[in-house]
Amino acid sequence: MNIMKKKSRLLLAICGSYIVLTLFSCKKDKLLFSATPEISISSMTPTTVTQFRDSLVVLVHYKDGDGDLGFTEPDSLSMMVQDDRTPAADWYYIPPLAPSSAVIAIQGDLEIKLHNTFLLGSGSQEITKFHIKLKDRAGHWSNEVTTPQITINR
């Protein structure tokens, strides 16, 4: 009987260890990137434009750990672009960059075309920069990036 008791205890210890190891080995998957979007400027061309004629093209690289950048509703404006020379920002729509039901890490580039940049004053040239940031569906704002200096000519 003593041998049976030892075997029962050994079996109980093995089963208990297995259960504890199983519970502690189940971890929630970590996000590859932060759930808060991160952006950087990959490129911008040209750096000198003629007003009303040339367009600026800014390539913004994004990373988002849960893939909730962009909205299905076209009235949801989630990208802010602000000219240093103006007090108010312009807002733009971004469509979903991943399926809306998926929780996946995404990264890529957004091409932003700024058409018809123009002079605000009466001079023949102005210099400015643009500030850009994104908001995801959870309401998280990305960091703000600033373009290199842009020269606008008459």
CNS distance restraints for C-alpha pairs under 8 A (distance, minus, plus):
assign (resid   1 and name CA) (resid   5 and name CA) 6.30 0.50 0.50
assign (resid   2 and name CA) (resid   6 and name CA) 6.34 0.50 0.50
assign (resid   3 and name CA) (resid   7 and name CA) 6.20 0.50 0.50
assign (resid   4 and name CA) (resid   8 and name CA) 6.11 0.50 0.50
assign (resid   5 and name CA) (resid   9 and name CA) 6.20 0.50 0.50
assign (resid   6 and name CA) (resid  10 and name CA) 6.08 0.50 0.50
assign (resid   7 and name CA) (resid  11 and name CA) 6.01 0.50 0.50
assign (resid   8 and name CA) (resid  12 and name CA) 5.99 0.50 0.50
assign (resid   9 and name CA) (resid  13 and name CA) 6.02 0.50 0.50
assign (resid  10 and name CA) (resid  14 and name CA) 6.16 0.50 0.50
assign (resid  11 and name CA) (resid  15 and name CA) 6.11 0.50 0.50
assign (resid  12 and name CA) (resid  16 and name CA) 5.94 0.50 0.50
assign (resid  13 and name CA) (resid  17 and name CA) 6.01 0.50 0.50
assign (resid  14 and name CA) (resid  18 and name CA) 6.13 0.50 0.50
assign (resid  15 and name CA) (resid  19 and name CA) 6.22 0.50 0.50
assign (resid  16 and name CA) (resid  20 and name CA) 6.19 0.50 0.50
assign (resid  17 and name CA) (resid  21 and name CA) 6.02 0.50 0.50
assign (resid  18 and name CA) (resid  22 and name CA) 6.04 0.50 0.50
assign (resid  19 and name CA) (resid  23 and name CA) 6.18 0.50 0.50
assign (resid  20 and name CA) (resid  24 and name CA) 6.24 0.50 0.50
assign (resid  21 and name CA) (resid  25 and name CA) 5.96 0.50 0.50
assign (resid  22 and name CA) (resid  26 and name CA) 6.53 0.50 0.50
assign (resid  31 and name CA) (resid  35 and name CA) 7.37 0.50 0.50
assign (resid  31 and name CA) (resid  65 and name CA) 5.38 0.50 0.50
assign (resid  31 and name CA) (resid  66 and name CA) 7.06 0.50 0.50
assign (resid  31 and name CA) (resid 105 and name CA) 6.90 0.50 0.50
assign (resid  32 and name CA) (resid  65 and name CA) 5.72 0.50 0.50
assign (resid  32 and name CA) (resid 105 and name CA) 6.04 0.50 0.50
assign (resid  33 and name CA) (resid  63 and name CA) 6.77 0.50 0.50
assign (resid  33 and name CA) (resid  64 and name CA) 5.91 0.50 0.50
assign (resid  33 and name CA) (resid  65 and name CA) 4.11 0.50 0.50
assign (resid  33 and name CA) (resid  66 and name CA) 7.85 0.50 0.50
assign (resid  33 and name CA) (resid 105 and name CA) 6.46 0.50 0.50
assign (resid  34 and name CA) (resid  38 and name CA) 7.81 0.50 0.50
assign (resid  34 and name CA) (resid  63 and name CA) 8.00 0.50 0.50
assign (resid  34 and name CA) (resid  64 and name CA) 6.16 0.50 0.50
assign (resid  34 and name CA) (resid  65 and name CA) 4.78 0.50 0.50
assign (resid  34 and name CA) (resid  66 and name CA) 7.68 0.50 0.50
assign (resid  35 and name CA) (resid  64 and name CA) 5.70 0.50 0.50
assign (resid  35 and name CA) (resid  65 and name CA) 4.47 0.50 0.50
assign (resid  35 and name CA) (resid  66 and name CA) 5.31 0.50 0.50
assign (resid  35 and name CA) (resid  67 and name CA) 7.91 0.50 0.50
assign (resid  36 and name CA) (resid  64 and name CA) 6.34 0.50 0.50
assign (resid  36 and name CA) (resid  65 and name CA) 7.19 0.50 0.50
assign (resid  36 and name CA) (resid 136 and name CA) 7.79 0.50 0.50
assign (resid  36 and name CA) (resid 140 and name CA) 5.56 0.50 0.50
assign (resid  36 and name CA) (resid 141 and name CA) 6.68 0.50 0.50
assign (resid  36 and name CA) (resid 142 and name CA) 6.13 0.50 0.50
assign (resid  37 and name CA) (resid  62 and name CA) 6.84 0.50 0.50
assign (resid  37 and name CA) (resid  63 and name CA) 5.73 0.50 0.50
assign (resid  37 and name CA) (resid  64 and name CA) 4.60 0.50 0.50
assign (resid  37 and name CA) (resid  65 and name CA) 7.37 0.50 0.50
assign (resid  37 and name CA) (resid  69 and name CA) 7.74 0.50 0.50
assign (resid  37 and name CA) (resid 134 and name CA) 7.36 0.50 0.50
assign (resid  37 and name CA) (resid 135 and name CA) 7.59 0.50 0.50
assign (resid  37 and name CA) (resid 136 and name CA) 7.16 0.50 0.50
assign (resid  37 and name CA) (resid 140 and name CA) 7.18 0.50 0.50
assign (resid  37 and name CA) (resid 141 and name CA) 6.74 0.50 0.50
assign (resid  37 and name CA) (resid 142 and name CA) 4.64 0.50 0.50
assign (resid  37 and name CA) (resid 143 and name CA) 7.42 0.50 0.50
assign (resid  38 and name CA) (resid  62 and name CA) 5.66 0.50 0.50
assign (resid  38 and name CA) (resid  63 and name CA) 5.24 0.50 0.50
assign (resid  38 and name CA) (resid  64 and name CA) 6.52 0.50 0.50
assign (resid  38 and name CA) (resid 142 and name CA) 5.21 0.50 0.50
assign (resid  38 and name CA) (resid 143 and name CA) 5.93 0.50 0.50
assign (resid  39 and name CA) (resid  60 and name CA) 6.53 0.50 0.50
assign (resid  39 and name CA) (resid  61 and name CA) 5.46 0.50 0.50
assign (resid  39 and name CA) (resid  62 and name CA) 4.45 0.50 0.50
assign (resid  39 and name CA) (resid  63 and name CA) 6.50 0.50 0.50
assign (resid  39 and name CA) (resid 133 and name CA) 7.58 0.50 0.50
assign (resid  39 and name CA) (resid 142 and name CA) 6.59 0.50 0.50
assign (resid  39 and name CA) (resid 143 and name CA) 6.45 0.50 0.50
assign (resid  39 and name CA) (resid 144 and name CA) 7.52 0.50 0.50
assign (resid  39 and name CA) (resid 145 and name CA) 7.08 0.50 0.50
assign (resid  40 and name CA) (resid  60 and name CA) 5.72 0.50 0.50
assign (resid  40 and name CA) (resid  61 and name CA) 5.24 0.50 0.50
assign (resid  40 and name CA) (resid  62 and name CA) 6.71 0.50 0.50
assign (resid  40 and name CA) (resid 145 and name CA) 6.21 0.50 0.50
assign (resid  41 and name CA) (resid  58 and name CA) 7.26 0.50 0.50
assign (resid  41 and name CA) (resid  59 and name CA) 6.04 0.50 0.50
assign (resid  41 and name CA) (resid  60 and name CA) 4.60 0.50 0.50
assign (resid  41 and name CA) (resid  61 and name CA) 6.02 0.50 0.50
assign (resid  41 and name CA) (resid 145 and name CA) 6.93 0.50 0.50
assign (resid  41 and name CA) (resid 146 and name CA) 7.82 0.50 0.50
assign (resid  41 and name CA) (resid 147 and name CA) 7.05 0.50 0.50
assign (resid  42 and name CA) (resid  58 and name CA) 7.73 0.50 0.50
assign (resid  42 and name CA) (resid  59 and name CA) 5.36 0.50 0.50
assign (resid  42 and name CA) (resid  60 and name CA) 5.62 0.50 0.50
assign (resid  42 and name CA) (resid  61 and name CA) 5.98 0.50 0.50
assign (resid  43 and name CA) (resid  58 and name CA) 5.90 0.50 0.50
assign (resid  43 and name CA) (resid  59 and name CA) 5.16 0.50 0.50
assign (resid  43 and name CA) (resid  60 and name CA) 7.33 0.50 0.50
assign (resid  44 and name CA) (resid  56 and name CA) 7.06 0.50 0.50
assign (resid  44 and name CA) (resid  57 and name CA) 5.57 0.50 0.50
assign (resid  44 and name CA) (resid  58 and name CA) 4.36 0.50 0.50
assign (resid  44 and name CA) (resid  59 and name CA) 6.19 0.50 0.50
assign (resid  44 and name CA) (resid 147 and name CA) 7.39 0.50 0.50
assign (resid  44 and name CA) (resid 148 and name CA) 7.68 0.50 0.50
assign (resid  45 and name CA) (resid  56 and name CA) 5.85 0.50 0.50
assign (resid  45 and name CA) (resid  57 and name CA) 5.40 0.50 0.50
assign (resid  45 and name CA) (resid  58 and name CA) 6.70 0.50 0.50
assign (resid  46 and name CA) (resid  55 and name CA) 7.99 0.50 0.50
assign (resid  46 and name CA) (resid  56 and name CA) 6.05 0.50 0.50
assign (resid  46 and name CA) (resid  57 and name CA) 7.22 0.50 0.50
assign (resid  47 and name CA) (resid  56 and name CA) 7.75 0.50 0.50
assign (resid  47 and name CA) (resid 148 and name CA) 7.70 0.50 0.50
assign (resid  47 and name CA) (resid 149 and name CA) 6.92 0.50 0.50
assign (resid  47 and name CA) (resid 150 and name CA) 4.86 0.50 0.50
assign (resid  47 and name CA) (resid 151 and name CA) 6.27 0.50 0.50
assign (resid  48 and name CA) (resid 150 and name CA) 5.75 0.50 0.50
assign (resid  48 and name CA) (resid 151 and name CA) 4.60 0.50 0.50
assign (resid  48 and name CA) (resid 152 and name CA) 5.92 0.50 0.50
assign (resid  48 and name CA) (resid 153 and name CA) 7.48 0.50 0.50
assign (resid  49 and name CA) (resid  53 and name CA) 7.64 0.50 0.50
assign (resid  49 and name CA) (resid  54 and name CA) 5.42 0.50 0.50
assign (resid  49 and name CA) (resid  55 and name CA) 7.20 0.50 0.50
assign (resid  49 and name CA) (resid  56 and name CA) 7.55 0.50 0.50
assign (resid  49 and name CA) (resid 117 and name CA) 7.83 0.50 0.50
assign (resid  49 and name CA) (resid 150 and name CA) 7.68 0.50 0.50
assign (resid  49 and name CA) (resid 151 and name CA) 6.29 0.50 0.50
assign (resid  49 and name CA) (resid 152 and name CA) 5.03 0.50 0.50
assign (resid  49 and name CA) (resid 153 and name CA) 6.15 0.50 0.50
assign (resid  50 and name CA) (resid  54 and name CA) 5.61 0.50 0.50
assign (resid  50 and name CA) (resid 117 and name CA) 7.92 0.50 0.50
assign (resid  50 and name CA) (resid 118 and name CA) 7.76 0.50 0.50
assign (resid  50 and name CA) (resid 152 and name CA) 5.74 0.50 0.50
assign (resid  50 and name CA) (resid 153 and name CA) 4.75 0.50 0.50
assign (resid  50 and name CA) (resid 154 and name CA) 5.84 0.50 0.50
assign (resid  51 and name CA) (resid 116 and name CA) 6.27 0.50 0.50
assign (resid  51 and name CA) (resid 117 and name CA) 5.42 0.50 0.50
assign (resid  51 and name CA) (resid 118 and name CA) 4.36 0.50 0.50
assign (resid  51 and name CA) (resid 119 and name CA) 6.53 0.50 0.50
assign (resid  51 and name CA) (resid 152 and name CA) 6.12 0.50 0.50
assign (resid  51 and name CA) (resid 153 and name CA) 5.91 0.50 0.50
assign (resid  51 and name CA) (resid 154 and name CA) 5.59 0.50 0.50
assign (resid  52 and name CA) (resid 115 and name CA) 7.54 0.50 0.50
assign (resid  52 and name CA) (resid 116 and name CA) 4.14 0.50 0.50
assign (resid  52 and name CA) (resid 117 and name CA) 5.81 0.50 0.50
assign (resid  52 and name CA) (resid 118 and name CA) 5.82 0.50 0.50
assign (resid  53 and name CA) (resid 116 and name CA) 6.13 0.50 0.50
assign (resid  53 and name CA) (resid 117 and name CA) 7.95 0.50 0.50
assign (resid  54 and name CA) (resid 115 and name CA) 6.92 0.50 0.50
assign (resid  54 and name CA) (resid 116 and name CA) 6.48 0.50 0.50
assign (resid  54 and name CA) (resid 117 and name CA) 7.35 0.50 0.50
assign (resid  55 and name CA) (resid 113 and name CA) 6.43 0.50 0.50
assign (resid  55 and name CA) (resid 114 and name CA) 5.44 0.50 0.50
assign (resid  55 and name CA) (resid 115 and name CA) 4.50 0.50 0.50
assign (resid  55 and name CA) (resid 116 and name CA) 6.11 0.50 0.50
assign (resid  55 and name CA) (resid 117 and name CA) 6.87 0.50 0.50
assign (resid  56 and name CA) (resid 112 and name CA) 7.96 0.50 0.50
assign (resid  56 and name CA) (resid 113 and name CA) 5.67 0.50 0.50
assign (resid  56 and name CA) (resid 114 and name CA) 5.00 0.50 0.50
assign (resid  56 and name CA) (resid 115 and name CA) 6.62 0.50 0.50
assign (resid  56 and name CA) (resid 117 and name CA) 7.85 0.50 0.50
assign (resid  57 and name CA) (resid 111 and name CA) 6.71 0.50 0.50
assign (resid  57 and name CA) (resid 112 and name CA) 5.62 0.50 0.50
assign (resid  57 and name CA) (resid 113 and name CA) 4.60 0.50 0.50
assign (resid  57 and name CA) (resid 114 and name CA) 6.37 0.50 0.50
assign (resid  58 and name CA) (resid 111 and name CA) 5.88 0.50 0.50
assign (resid  58 and name CA) (resid 112 and name CA) 5.07 0.50 0.50
assign (resid  58 and name CA) (resid 113 and name CA) 6.50 0.50 0.50
assign (resid  58 and name CA) (resid 147 and name CA) 7.97 0.50 0.50
assign (resid  59 and name CA) (resid 109 and name CA) 6.25 0.50 0.50
assign (resid  59 and name CA) (resid 110 and name CA) 5.70 0.50 0.50
assign (resid  59 and name CA) (resid 111 and name CA) 4.66 0.50 0.50
assign (resid  59 and name CA) (resid 112 and name CA) 6.24 0.50 0.50
assign (resid  60 and name CA) (resid 109 and name CA) 5.39 0.50 0.50
assign (resid  60 and name CA) (resid 110 and name CA) 5.13 0.50 0.50
assign (resid  60 and name CA) (resid 111 and name CA) 6.44 0.50 0.50
assign (resid  60 and name CA) (resid 112 and name CA) 7.53 0.50 0.50
assign (resid  61 and name CA) (resid 107 and name CA) 7.26 0.50 0.50
assign (resid  61 and name CA) (resid 108 and name CA) 5.63 0.50 0.50
assign (resid  61 and name CA) (resid 109 and name CA) 4.31 0.50 0.50
assign (resid  61 and name CA) (resid 110 and name CA) 6.38 0.50 0.50
assign (resid  62 and name CA) (resid 106 and name CA) 7.98 0.50 0.50
assign (resid  62 and name CA) (resid 107 and name CA) 5.29 0.50 0.50
assign (resid  62 and name CA) (resid 108 and name CA) 5.54 0.50 0.50
assign (resid  62 and name CA) (resid 109 and name CA) 6.05 0.50 0.50
assign (resid  62 and name CA) (resid 110 and name CA) 7.51 0.50 0.50
assign (resid  63 and name CA) (resid 105 and name CA) 7.49 0.50 0.50
assign (resid  63 and name CA) (resid 106 and name CA) 5.77 0.50 0.50
assign (resid  63 and name CA) (resid 107 and name CA) 4.24 0.50 0.50
assign (resid  63 and name CA) (resid 108 and name CA) 6.87 0.50 0.50
assign (resid  64 and name CA) (resid  68 and name CA) 7.32 0.50 0.50
assign (resid  64 and name CA) (resid  69 and name CA) 7.27 0.50 0.50
assign (resid  64 and name CA) (resid 105 and name CA) 5.71 0.50 0.50
assign (resid  64 and name CA) (resid 106 and name CA) 5.37 0.50 0.50
assign (resid  64 and name CA) (resid 107 and name CA) 6.35 0.50 0.50
assign (resid  65 and name CA) (resid 103 and name CA) 7.97 0.50 0.50
assign (resid  65 and name CA) (resid 104 and name CA) 6.45 0.50 0.50
assign (resid  65 and name CA) (resid 105 and name CA) 4.18 0.50 0.50
assign (resid  65 and name CA) (resid 106 and name CA) 6.40 0.50 0.50
assign (resid  66 and name CA) (resid 102 and name CA) 7.88 0.50 0.50
assign (resid  66 and name CA) (resid 103 and name CA) 4.75 0.50 0.50
assign (resid  66 and name CA) (resid 104 and name CA) 4.92 0.50 0.50
assign (resid  66 and name CA) (resid 105 and name CA) 5.17 0.50 0.50
assign (resid  66 and name CA) (resid 106 and name CA) 7.34 0.50 0.50
assign (resid  67 and name CA) (resid  97 and name CA) 7.08 0.50 0.50
assign (resid  67 and name CA) (resid  98 and name CA) 5.82 0.50 0.50
assign (resid  67 and name CA) (resid 102 and name CA) 7.08 0.50 0.50
assign (resid  67 and name CA) (resid 103 and name CA) 5.73 0.50 0.50
assign (resid  67 and name CA) (resid 104 and name CA) 5.13 0.50 0.50
assign (resid  67 and name CA) (resid 105 and name CA) 5.36 0.50 0.50
assign (resid  67 and name CA) (resid 106 and name CA) 5.42 0.50 0.50
assign (resid  68 and name CA) (resid  96 and name CA) 7.22 0.50 0.50
assign (resid  68 and name CA) (resid  97 and name CA) 7.42 0.50 0.50
assign (resid  68 and name CA) (resid  98 and name CA) 7.02 0.50 0.50
assign (resid  68 and name CA) (resid 100 and name CA) 6.78 0.50 0.50
assign (resid  68 and name CA) (resid 103 and name CA) 7.45 0.50 0.50
assign (resid  68 and name CA) (resid 136 and name CA) 5.61 0.50 0.50
assign (resid  68 and name CA) (resid 137 and name CA) 5.56 0.50 0.50
assign (resid  68 and name CA) (resid 138 and name CA) 7.27 0.50 0.50
assign (resid  69 and name CA) (resid  94 and name CA) 7.73 0.50 0.50
assign (resid  69 and name CA) (resid  95 and name CA) 7.94 0.50 0.50
assign (resid  69 and name CA) (resid  96 and name CA) 5.89 0.50 0.50
assign (resid  69 and name CA) (resid  97 and name CA) 5.83 0.50 0.50
assign (resid  69 and name CA) (resid  98 and name CA) 7.48 0.50 0.50
assign (resid  69 and name CA) (resid 135 and name CA) 7.16 0.50 0.50
assign (resid  69 and name CA) (resid 136 and name CA) 4.57 0.50 0.50
assign (resid  69 and name CA) (resid 137 and name CA) 6.27 0.50 0.50
assign (resid  70 and name CA) (resid  78 and name CA) 7.03 0.50 0.50
assign (resid  70 and name CA) (resid  93 and name CA) 7.57 0.50 0.50
assign (resid  70 and name CA) (resid  94 and name CA) 4.74 0.50 0.50
assign (resid  70 and name CA) (resid  95 and name CA) 4.58 0.50 0.50
assign (resid  70 and name CA) (resid  96 and name CA) 3.85 0.50 0.50
assign (resid  70 and name CA) (resid  97 and name CA) 5.82 0.50 0.50
assign (resid  70 and name CA) (resid 136 and name CA) 6.33 0.50 0.50
assign (resid  70 and name CA) (resid 137 and name CA) 6.87 0.50 0.50
assign (resid  71 and name CA) (resid  76 and name CA) 6.32 0.50 0.50
assign (resid  71 and name CA) (resid  78 and name CA) 7.89 0.50 0.50
assign (resid  71 and name CA) (resid  93 and name CA) 7.68 0.50 0.50
assign (resid  71 and name CA) (resid  94 and name CA) 6.33 0.50 0.50
assign (resid  71 and name CA) (resid  95 and name CA) 5.10 0.50 0.50
assign (resid  71 and name CA) (resid  96 and name CA) 5.01 0.50 0.50
assign (resid  71 and name CA) (resid 137 and name CA) 6.78 0.50 0.50
assign (resid  72 and name CA) (resid  76 and name CA) 7.93 0.50 0.50
assign (resid  72 and name CA) (resid  95 and name CA) 5.93 0.50 0.50
assign (resid  72 and name CA) (resid  96 and name CA) 6.11 0.50 0.50
assign (resid  73 and name CA) (resid  95 and name CA) 7.96 0.50 0.50
assign (resid  74 and name CA) (resid  93 and name CA) 6.20 0.50 0.50
assign (resid  74 and name CA) (resid  94 and name CA) 7.91 0.50 0.50
assign (resid  74 and name CA) (resid  95 and name CA) 7.43 0.50 0.50
assign (resid  75 and name CA) (resid  93 and name CA) 7.11 0.50 0.50
assign (resid  76 and name CA) (resid  93 and name CA) 6.12 0.50 0.50
assign (resid  77 and name CA) (resid  91 and name CA) 5.74 0.50 0.50
assign (resid  77 and name CA) (resid  92 and name CA) 5.03 0.50 0.50
assign (resid  77 and name CA) (resid  93 and name CA) 4.44 0.50 0.50
assign (resid  77 and name CA) (resid  94 and name CA) 7.08 0.50 0.50
assign (resid  78 and name CA) (resid  91 and name CA) 6.85 0.50 0.50
assign (resid  78 and name CA) (resid  92 and name CA) 6.14 0.50 0.50
assign (resid  78 and name CA) (resid  93 and name CA) 5.75 0.50 0.50
assign (resid  78 and name CA) (resid  94 and name CA) 6.41 0.50 0.50
assign (resid  78 and name CA) (resid 134 and name CA) 5.70 0.50 0.50
assign (resid  78 and name CA) (resid 135 and name CA) 5.07 0.50 0.50
assign (resid  78 and name CA) (resid 136 and name CA) 7.05 0.50 0.50
assign (resid  79 and name CA) (resid  91 and name CA) 5.59 0.50 0.50
assign (resid  79 and name CA) (resid  92 and name CA) 5.05 0.50 0.50
assign (resid  79 and name CA) (resid  93 and name CA) 6.51 0.50 0.50
assign (resid  79 and name CA) (resid  94 and name CA) 7.01 0.50 0.50
assign (resid  79 and name CA) (resid 132 and name CA) 7.16 0.50 0.50
assign (resid  79 and name CA) (resid 133 and name CA) 5.89 0.50 0.50
assign (resid  79 and name CA) (resid 134 and name CA) 4.55 0.50 0.50
assign (resid  79 and name CA) (resid 135 and name CA) 6.48 0.50 0.50
assign (resid  80 and name CA) (resid  89 and name CA) 6.20 0.50 0.50
assign (resid  80 and name CA) (resid  90 and name CA) 5.89 0.50 0.50
assign (resid  80 and name CA) (resid  91 and name CA) 4.80 0.50 0.50
assign (resid  80 and name CA) (resid  92 and name CA) 6.59 0.50 0.50
assign (resid  80 and name CA) (resid 131 and name CA) 7.73 0.50 0.50
assign (resid  80 and name CA) (resid 132 and name CA) 5.49 0.50 0.50
assign (resid  80 and name CA) (resid 133 and name CA) 5.39 0.50 0.50
assign (resid  80 and name CA) (resid 134 and name CA) 6.37 0.50 0.50
assign (resid  81 and name CA) (resid  89 and name CA) 5.59 0.50 0.50
assign (resid  81 and name CA) (resid  90 and name CA) 5.24 0.50 0.50
assign (resid  81 and name CA) (resid  91 and name CA) 6.33 0.50 0.50
assign (resid  81 and name CA) (resid  92 and name CA) 7.94 0.50 0.50
assign (resid  81 and name CA) (resid 130 and name CA) 6.41 0.50 0.50
assign (resid  81 and name CA) (resid 131 and name CA) 5.56 0.50 0.50
assign (resid  81 and name CA) (resid 132 and name CA) 4.64 0.50 0.50
assign (resid  81 and name CA) (resid 133 and name CA) 6.98 0.50 0.50
assign (resid  82 and name CA) (resid  86 and name CA) 7.24 0.50 0.50
assign (resid  82 and name CA) (resid  87 and name CA) 7.96 0.50 0.50
assign (resid  82 and name CA) (resid  88 and name CA) 6.71 0.50 0.50
assign (resid  82 and name CA) (resid  89 and name CA) 4.21 0.50 0.50
assign (resid  82 and name CA) (resid  90 and name CA) 6.01 0.50 0.50
assign (resid  82 and name CA) (resid 130 and name CA) 5.36 0.50 0.50
assign (resid  82 and name CA) (resid 131 and name CA) 5.08 0.50 0.50
assign (resid  82 and name CA) (resid 132 and name CA) 6.62 0.50 0.50
assign (resid  83 and name CA) (resid  87 and name CA) 7.98 0.50 0.50
assign (resid  83 and name CA) (resid  89 and name CA) 6.95 0.50 0.50
assign (resid  83 and name CA) (resid 128 and name CA) 6.86 0.50 0.50
assign (resid  83 and name CA) (resid 129 and name CA) 6.07 0.50 0.50
assign (resid  83 and name CA) (resid 130 and name CA) 4.59 0.50 0.50
assign (resid  83 and name CA) (resid 131 and name CA) 6.61 0.50 0.50
assign (resid  84 and name CA) (resid 128 and name CA) 5.75 0.50 0.50
assign (resid  84 and name CA) (resid 129 and name CA) 5.55 0.50 0.50
assign (resid  84 and name CA) (resid 130 and name CA) 6.01 0.50 0.50
assign (resid  84 and name CA) (resid 131 and name CA) 7.48 0.50 0.50
assign (resid  85 and name CA) (resid 120 and name CA) 7.93 0.50 0.50
assign (resid  85 and name CA) (resid 128 and name CA) 6.59 0.50 0.50
assign (resid  96 and name CA) (resid 100 and name CA) 6.66 0.50 0.50
assign (resid  97 and name CA) (resid 106 and name CA) 7.89 0.50 0.50
assign (resid  98 and name CA) (resid 102 and name CA) 6.96 0.50 0.50
assign (resid  98 and name CA) (resid 104 and name CA) 7.84 0.50 0.50
assign (resid  98 and name CA) (resid 106 and name CA) 7.43 0.50 0.50
assign (resid 117 and name CA) (resid 152 and name CA) 7.44 0.50 0.50
assign (resid 118 and name CA) (resid 152 and name CA) 6.80 0.50 0.50
assign (resid 118 and name CA) (resid 154 and name CA) 7.88 0.50 0.50
assign (resid 119 and name CA) (resid 123 and name CA) 7.75 0.50 0.50
assign (resid 119 and name CA) (resid 124 and name CA) 7.88 0.50 0.50
assign (resid 119 and name CA) (resid 125 and name CA) 7.08 0.50 0.50
assign (resid 119 and name CA) (resid 126 and name CA) 6.40 0.50 0.50
assign (resid 119 and name CA) (resid 152 and name CA) 6.62 0.50 0.50
assign (resid 119 and name CA) (resid 153 and name CA) 7.37 0.50 0.50
assign (resid 119 and name CA) (resid 154 and name CA) 7.05 0.50 0.50
assign (resid 123 and name CA) (resid 154 and name CA) 8.00 0.50 0.50
assign (resid 124 and name CA) (resid 153 and name CA) 5.88 0.50 0.50
assign (resid 124 and name CA) (resid 154 and name CA) 5.06 0.50 0.50
assign (resid 125 and name CA) (resid 151 and name CA) 6.96 0.50 0.50
assign (resid 125 and name CA) (resid 152 and name CA) 5.54 0.50 0.50
assign (resid 125 and name CA) (resid 153 and name CA) 4.52 0.50 0.50
assign (resid 125 and name CA) (resid 154 and name CA) 6.19 0.50 0.50
assign (resid 126 and name CA) (resid 151 and name CA) 5.86 0.50 0.50
assign (resid 126 and name CA) (resid 152 and name CA) 5.24 0.50 0.50
assign (resid 126 and name CA) (resid 153 and name CA) 6.74 0.50 0.50
assign (resid 127 and name CA) (resid 149 and name CA) 6.67 0.50 0.50
assign (resid 127 and name CA) (resid 150 and name CA) 5.55 0.50 0.50
assign (resid 127 and name CA) (resid 151 and name CA) 4.57 0.50 0.50
assign (resid 127 and name CA) (resid 152 and name CA) 6.18 0.50 0.50
assign (resid 128 and name CA) (resid 149 and name CA) 5.76 0.50 0.50
assign (resid 128 and name CA) (resid 150 and name CA) 5.31 0.50 0.50
assign (resid 128 and name CA) (resid 151 and name CA) 6.65 0.50 0.50
assign (resid 128 and name CA) (resid 152 and name CA) 7.94 0.50 0.50
assign (resid 129 and name CA) (resid 146 and name CA) 6.63 0.50 0.50
assign (resid 129 and name CA) (resid 147 and name CA) 5.54 0.50 0.50
assign (resid 129 and name CA) (resid 148 and name CA) 6.21 0.50 0.50
assign (resid 129 and name CA) (resid 149 and name CA) 5.07 0.50 0.50
assign (resid 129 and name CA) (resid 150 and name CA) 5.94 0.50 0.50
assign (resid 130 and name CA) (resid 146 and name CA) 5.65 0.50 0.50
assign (resid 130 and name CA) (resid 147 and name CA) 5.37 0.50 0.50
assign (resid 131 and name CA) (resid 144 and name CA) 6.51 0.50 0.50
assign (resid 131 and name CA) (resid 145 and name CA) 5.63 0.50 0.50
assign (resid 131 and name CA) (resid 146 and name CA) 4.48 0.50 0.50
assign (resid 131 and name CA) (resid 147 and name CA) 6.54 0.50 0.50
assign (resid 132 and name CA) (resid 144 and name CA) 5.56 0.50 0.50
assign (resid 132 and name CA) (resid 145 and name CA) 5.35 0.50 0.50
assign (resid 132 and name CA) (resid 146 and name CA) 6.40 0.50 0.50
assign (resid 133 and name CA) (resid 141 and name CA) 7.01 0.50 0.50
assign (resid 133 and name CA) (resid 142 and name CA) 5.69 0.50 0.50
assign (resid 133 and name CA) (resid 143 and name CA) 6.21 0.50 0.50
assign (resid 133 and name CA) (resid 144 and name CA) 4.75 0.50 0.50
assign (resid 133 and name CA) (resid 145 and name CA) 6.58 0.50 0.50
assign (resid 134 and name CA) (resid 141 and name CA) 5.74 0.50 0.50
assign (resid 134 and name CA) (resid 142 and name CA) 5.29 0.50 0.50
assign (resid 134 and name CA) (resid 143 and name CA) 7.85 0.50 0.50
assign (resid 135 and name CA) (resid 139 and name CA) 5.89 0.50 0.50
assign (resid 135 and name CA) (resid 140 and name CA) 5.53 0.50 0.50
assign (resid 135 and name CA) (resid 141 and name CA) 4.44 0.50 0.50
assign (resid 135 and name CA) (resid 142 and name CA) 6.24 0.50 0.50
assign (resid 136 and name CA) (resid 140 and name CA) 5.48 0.50 0.50
assign (resid 136 and name CA) (resid 141 and name CA) 6.66 0.50 0.50
